[in-house]
Amino acid sequence: MPATASTLDFNRELIFGEVGALLCANPVASLVARFTPSPGVISGAAVAGTLAGGGLFWLGARVYDQCRDRTLDRRALAADIAYFTPAALVLGFAVYDPAIYLTSRHLLRAGDRVFPSVLLAQAVAFVLFLGCMNVYRLLLLRVVGRRL
C-alpha cells in the first residue's frame, strides 16, 4: 500500500476512534452528572467513556480497512494492535485524558454545561493526540521500519 494511502487510513482510523469516543463520552458523563455535581467525577466519567468508545471504534475501522484491502490476517492485526495499543495508551494517559479532564473540569467549574464542556475538551484532546500518534507512526517507521 502506498505511504499516502497508509497515512490516510491510519488517520481515518484514529478519527473513527474519536467518533466512538465522542459517542460514548457525553452519554457517560451526562449519566454520571445525574448522580453527582462533582466536576472531577463527571470529567473522570468522560475519560472512561472515551477509552471504551475510542478503542472499539478504532479496532472496527482497522478490521474494516483490512477486509476492504483483502489483507486481513490475524497475525498482522495482532501485530498492529501490539504496536498501536501501547503508544495509544501512553499518549492517551499522558496527553489525551489529561487534556479532556483538565479542560472539561475548568469549563464545568466556570459554570458551563456538561455537554459543551466535554465536547470542547474532546476536540482539544483529539488534536493533541492525533499529532502525537502521527509523530509516533513516523518514528516507528524510521526506527523499526514498521508501518501502521
Backbone hydrogen bonds in HBPLUS format (Angstrom, degrees):
<---DONOR---> <-ACCEPTOR-->    atom                        ^
c    i                          cat <-CA-CA->   ^        H-A-AA   ^      H-
h    n   atom  resd res      DA  || num        DHA   H-A  angle D-A-AA Bond
n    s   type  num  typ     dist DA aas  dist angle  dist       angle   num
A0006-SER N   A0002-PRO O   2.96 MM   4  6.22 160.1  2.00 155.5 161.8     1
A0007-THR N   A0003-ALA O   2.84 MM   4  6.05 154.8  1.90 148.2 155.3     2
A0008-LEU N   A0004-THR O   2.88 MM   4  6.08 158.9  1.92 146.2 152.0     3
A0009-ASP N   A0005-ALA O   2.88 MM   4  6.07 162.6  1.91 150.0 154.8     4
A0010-PHE N   A0006-SER O   2.89 MM   4  6.05 163.7  1.91 148.2 153.1     5
A0011-ASN N   A0007-THR O   2.98 MM   4  6.18 167.7  2.00 152.4 155.0     6
A0012-ARG N   A0008-LEU O   2.83 MM   4  5.95 153.3  1.90 147.8 156.2     7
A0013-GLU N   A0009-ASP O   2.83 MM   4  6.01 155.7  1.89 152.1 158.4     8
A0014-LEU N   A0010-PHE O   3.04 MM   4  6.35 151.1  2.12 143.0 151.0     9
A0015-ILE N   A0011-ASN O   2.87 MM   4  6.10 155.5  1.93 145.1 152.1    10
A0016-PHE N   A0012-ARG O   2.78 MM   4  6.01 156.5  1.84 147.4 154.4    11
A0017-GLY N   A0013-GLU O   2.87 MM   4  6.09 151.7  1.95 141.8 149.9    12
A0018-GLU N   A0014-LEU O   2.90 MM   4  6.22 145.4  2.02 141.5 151.3    13
A0019-VAL N   A0015-ILE O   2.91 MM   4  6.29 142.6  2.05 144.8 155.5    14
A0019-VAL N   A0016-PHE O   3.10 MM   3  4.95 119.9  2.48  90.4 105.6    15
A0020-GLY N   A0016-PHE O   3.09 MM   4  6.49 154.6  2.15 147.4 153.2    16
A0021-ALA N   A0017-GLY O   2.92 MM   4  6.28 149.2  2.02 142.2 151.6    17
A0022-LEU N   A0018-GLU O   2.74 MM   4  6.02 155.7  1.80 149.6 155.9    18
A0023-LEU N   A0019-VAL O   2.85 MM   4  6.12 156.8  1.90 150.1 156.6    19
A0024-CYS N   A0020-GLY O   3.08 MM   4  6.24 136.6  2.27 140.3 150.7    20
A0025-ALA N   A0021-ALA O   2.81 MM   4  5.76 163.0  1.84 156.3 160.9    21
A0028-VAL N   A0024-CYS O   3.16 MM   4  6.16 162.2  2.19 150.2 155.6    22
A0029-ALA N   A0025-ALA O   2.86 MM   4  6.01 166.6  1.87 155.6 160.0    23
A0030-SER N   A0026-ASN O   2.77 MM   4  5.80 162.6  1.80 153.1 158.2    24
A0031-LEU N   A0027-PRO O   2.91 MM   4  5.99 153.9  1.98 142.2 149.3    25
A0032-VAL N   A0028-VAL O   2.99 MM   4  6.22 164.1  2.01 151.5 155.5    26
A0033-ALA N   A0029-ALA O   2.89 MM   4  6.05 147.7  2.00 143.1 152.7    27
A0034-ARG N   A0031-LEU O   3.13 MM   3  5.42 145.5  2.26 102.9 112.6    28
A0035-PHE N   A0032-VAL O   2.92 MM   3  5.39 149.9  2.01 111.6 120.7    29
A0036-THR N   A0032-VAL O   3.07 MM   4  6.36 138.6  2.25 149.0 161.4    30
A0042-ILE N   A0038-SER O   3.01 MM   4  6.21 168.8  2.02 159.5 162.9    31
A0043-SER N   A0039-PRO O   2.90 MM   4  5.91 159.9  1.94 143.6 149.7    32
A0044-GLY N   A0040-GLY O   2.94 MM   4  6.06 152.2  2.02 140.0 148.1    33
A0045-ALA N   A0041-VAL O   2.95 MM   4  6.19 150.8  2.04 145.4 152.9    34
A0046-ALA N   A0042-ILE O   3.01 MM   4  6.33 148.0  2.11 144.3 153.2    35
A0047-VAL N   A0043-SER O   3.07 MM   4  6.39 153.0  2.14 146.7 153.2    36
A0048-ALA N   A0044-GLY O   3.06 MM   4  6.40 159.8  2.11 148.3 153.0    37
A0049-GLY N   A0045-ALA O   2.97 MM   4  6.21 156.5  2.03 148.6 154.9    38
A0050-THR N   A0046-ALA O   3.00 MM   4  6.28 151.1  2.09 147.0 154.6    39
A0051-LEU N   A0047-VAL O   3.09 MM   4  6.39 155.1  2.15 151.8 158.2    40
A0052-ALA N   A0048-ALA O   3.20 MM   4  6.46 166.7  2.22 152.2 154.5    41
A0053-GLY N   A0049-GLY O   3.02 MM   4  6.08 170.0  2.03 154.1 155.8    42
A0054-GLY N   A0050-THR O   2.83 MM   4  5.50 155.3  1.89 139.4 147.9    43
A0055-GLY N   A0051-LEU O   3.15 MM   4  5.99 162.3  2.19 138.2 143.4    44
A0056-LEU N   A0052-ALA O   3.24 MM   4  6.36 168.0  2.26 149.8 153.1    45
A0057-PHE N   A0053-GLY O   3.04 MM   4  6.10 166.2  2.06 151.4 155.5    46
A0058-TRP N   A0054-GLY O   2.94 MM   4  5.96 157.5  1.99 147.0 153.5    47
A0059-LEU N   A0055-GLY O   3.10 MM   4  6.19 167.1  2.12 146.5 150.2    48
A0060-GLY N   A0056-LEU O   3.01 MM   4  6.20 156.3  2.07 143.4 150.4    49
A0061-ALA N   A0057-PHE O   2.97 MM   4  6.17 156.5  2.03 147.0 152.6    50
A0062-ARG N   A0058-TRP O   2.90 MM   4  6.16 156.7  1.95 153.4 160.3    51
A0063-VAL N   A0059-LEU O   2.97 MM   4  6.18 166.8  1.99 154.5 157.2    52
A0064-TYR N   A0060-GLY O   2.96 MM   4  6.09 158.5  2.01 144.1 150.8    53
A0065-ASP N   A0061-ALA O   2.91 MM   4  6.11 164.7  1.93 150.5 154.0    54
A0066-GLN N   A0062-ARG O   3.06 MM   4  6.30 159.7  2.10 148.8 154.1    55
A0067-CYS N   A0063-VAL O   2.88 MM   4  6.09 151.8  1.96 149.9 158.1    56
A0068-ARG N   A0064-TYR O   2.83 MM   4  6.03 163.1  1.86 155.9 160.8    57
A0069-ASP N   A0065-ASP O   2.97 MM   4  6.14 154.3  2.04 145.5 152.1    58
A0071-THR N   A0066-GLN O   2.77 MM   5  4.94 159.8  1.81 153.0 155.8    59
A0070-ARG N   A0067-CYS O   3.07 MM   3  4.84 152.8  2.15  98.2 106.3    60
A0077-LEU N   A0073-ASP O   2.81 MM   4  6.02 165.8  1.83 164.9 169.4    61
A0078-ALA N   A0074-ARG O   2.84 MM   4  5.98 156.1  1.90 144.6 151.8    62
A0079-ALA N   A0075-ARG O   2.87 MM   4  6.10 151.1  1.95 144.2 152.3    63
A0080-ASP N   A0076-ALA O   2.87 MM   4  6.15 156.8  1.93 148.1 154.4    64
A0081-ILE N   A0077-LEU O   2.90 MM   4  6.15 162.8  1.93 151.4 156.0    65
A0082-ALA N   A0078-ALA O   2.83 MM   4  6.01 149.9  1.92 141.6 150.8    66
A0083-TYR N   A0079-ALA O   2.96 MM   4  6.24 145.8  2.08 148.8 156.5    67
A0084-PHE N   A0080-ASP O   2.76 MM   4  5.83 157.6  1.81 152.3 159.9    68
A0085-THR N   A0081-ILE O   2.84 MM   4  5.43 160.8  1.88 140.9 147.3    69
A0088-ALA N   A0084-PHE O   2.82 MM   4  5.96 164.6  1.84 161.6 166.9    70
A0089-LEU N   A0085-THR O   2.79 MM   4  5.91 160.0  1.83 156.9 161.9    71
A0090-VAL N   A0086-PRO O   2.90 MM   4  6.07 169.6  1.91 150.6 153.8    72
A0091-LEU N   A0087-ALA O   2.83 MM   4  5.91 170.7  1.83 154.8 157.7    73
A0092-GLY N   A0088-ALA O   2.68 MM   4  5.50 139.0  1.84 132.0 145.2    74
A0093-PHE N   A0089-LEU O   2.79 MM   4  5.94 166.0  1.81 151.5 154.2    75
A0094-ALA N   A0090-VAL O   2.78 MM   4  5.84 147.7  1.89 145.6 156.0    76
A0095-VAL N   A0091-LEU O   2.76 MM   4  5.30 149.1  1.86 134.7 141.7    77
A0096-TYR N   A0091-LEU O   3.14 MM   5  6.57 154.2  2.21 145.0 151.7    78
A0097-ASP N   A0092-GLY O   2.64 MM   5  5.66 175.2  1.64 162.3 164.1    79
A0099-ALA N   A0095-VAL O   3.08 MM   4  6.10 152.0  2.16 144.0 152.3    80
A0100-ILE N   A0096-TYR O   2.96 MM   4  6.29 158.7  2.00 155.1 161.1    81
A0101-TYR N   A0097-ASP O   2.81 MM   4  5.95 174.8  1.82 159.8 161.6    82
A0102-LEU N   A0098-PRO O   2.79 MM   4  5.74 168.1  1.80 148.7 152.4    83
A0103-THR N   A0099-ALA O   2.98 MM   4  5.75 156.7  2.04 136.9 144.5    84
A0104-SER N   A0100-ILE O   2.88 MM   4  5.80 163.8  1.91 148.4 153.9    85
A0105-ARG N   A0101-TYR O   2.91 MM   4  5.88 158.6  1.95 146.7 153.8    86
A0106-HIS N   A0102-LEU O   2.98 MM   4  5.99 156.2  2.04 139.0 145.9    87
A0107-LEU N   A0103-THR O   3.00 MM   4  6.24 162.6  2.03 150.1 154.6    88
A0108-LEU N   A0104-SER O   2.79 MM   4  5.96 159.8  1.83 151.7 157.8    89
A0109-ARG N   A0105-ARG O   2.87 MM   4  5.99 158.5  1.91 148.6 154.3    90
A0110-ALA N   A0106-HIS O   3.05 MM   4  6.23 136.3  2.25 137.2 149.0    91
A0112-ASP N   A0107-LEU O   2.97 MM   5  5.47 156.1  2.03 157.9 150.2    92
A0111-GLY N   A0108-LEU O   2.97 MM   3  5.10 155.5  2.03 102.9 110.2    93
A0117-SER N   A0113-ARG O   3.23 MM   4  6.14 151.5  2.31 145.0 153.5    94
A0118-VAL N   A0114-VAL O   2.95 MM   4  6.08 168.5  1.96 165.6 167.3    95
A0119-LEU N   A0115-PHE O   3.00 MM   4  6.09 162.0  2.03 153.2 158.9    96
A0120-LEU N   A0116-PRO O   2.98 MM   4  5.99 167.6  2.00 145.7 148.9    97
A0121-ALA N   A0117-SER O   3.00 MM   4  6.09 158.7  2.05 143.5 150.2    98
A0122-GLN N   A0118-VAL O   2.90 MM   4  6.06 151.0  1.98 145.6 153.1    99
A0123-ALA N   A0119-LEU O   3.07 MM   4  6.36 152.8  2.15 145.7 152.9   100
A0124-VAL N   A0120-LEU O   3.08 MM   4  6.37 165.1  2.10 155.5 158.0   101
A0125-ALA N   A0121-ALA O   2.97 MM   4  6.11 166.8  1.99 148.6 152.8   102
A0126-PHE N   A0122-GLN O   2.80 MM   4  5.86 158.8  1.84 149.7 155.4   103
A0127-VAL N   A0123-ALA O   3.18 MM   4  6.32 162.0  2.21 148.7 152.4   104
A0128-LEU N   A0124-VAL O   3.30 MM   4  6.57 163.4  2.33 149.4 153.5   105
A0129-PHE N   A0125-ALA O   2.88 MM   4  6.09 163.3  1.91 152.4 157.7   106
A0130-LEU N   A0126-PHE O   2.78 MM   4  5.83 167.7  1.79 155.7 158.6   107
A0131-GLY N   A0127-VAL O   3.22 MM   4  6.32 163.3  2.25 143.8 147.8   108
A0132-CYS N   A0128-LEU O   3.06 MM   4  6.30 162.9  2.09 149.5 154.4   109
A0133-MET N   A0129-PHE O   2.84 MM   4  6.04 163.1  1.87 158.1 162.3   110
A0134-ASN N   A0130-LEU O   3.08 MM   4  6.22 151.0  2.17 144.9 152.2   111
A0135-VAL N   A0131-GLY O   3.07 MM   4  6.35 150.1  2.17 145.8 153.9   112
A0136-TYR N   A0132-CYS O   2.95 MM   4  6.23 159.8  1.99 149.5 155.1   113
A0137-ARG N   A0133-MET O   2.88 MM   4  6.07 155.6  1.94 142.3 149.1   114
A0138-LEU N   A0134-ASN O   3.03 MM   4  6.23 157.5  2.08 143.9 149.0   115
A0139-LEU N   A0135-VAL O   2.93 MM   4  6.19 161.5  1.97 152.9 158.3   116
A0140-LEU N   A0136-TYR O   2.79 MM   4  5.96 160.0  1.83 154.6 160.5   117
A0141-LEU N   A0137-ARG O   3.04 MM   4  6.22 153.3  2.11 143.4 150.0   118
A0142-ARG N   A0138-LEU O   2.96 MM   4  6.20 162.0  2.00 150.4 155.2   119
A0143-VAL N   A0139-LEU O   2.78 MM   4  5.76 164.3  1.80 155.2 159.7   120
A0144-VAL N   A0140-LEU O   2.98 MM   4  5.36 146.2  2.10 128.9 139.3   121
A0145-GLY N   A0140-LEU O   3.10 MM   5  6.40 128.1  2.38 141.8 152.4   122
A0146-ARG N   A0140-LEU O   3.43 MM   6  5.83 154.3  2.50 127.8 123.0   123
A0145-GLY N   A0141-LEU O   3.01 MM   4  4.29 122.2  2.35 101.0 115.4   124
